[in-house]
Amino acid sequence: MLLLFCGVCYTSFAQEELAVSGVVKDTKSKPLAGVQVSVKGTSQSTHTDFEGLYTITLTKGQTLVFSLQGMQSQEVTPSSATVDVTLLAQGE
């Protein structure tokens, strides 16, 4: 009985994970390869492929940071499973 209670408590404290994917492009709609996509405040990250595509899993409510040298970083807190991002060049 105690184990059942502990299992219920653990489940109620578990946080919902969200698998997010999308494409990162520049202002001319050109896909950007090698963009670092990281979960803010963690060491979890991935990079976009040659078509600008990425997939990453995070806890609902966490923020994604998109960064690439020569481009302005962008932060997004996903509310859905698809997040497409357009990065601006430095100085734009």
Secondary structure, DSSP 4 states (H G I P E B T S, - for coil): -HHHHHHHHHHHHPPPEEEEEEEEE-TTS-B-TT-EEEETTSS-EEE--TTSEEEEEEETT--EEEE-TTB--EEE--SSSB--EEPPBTT-
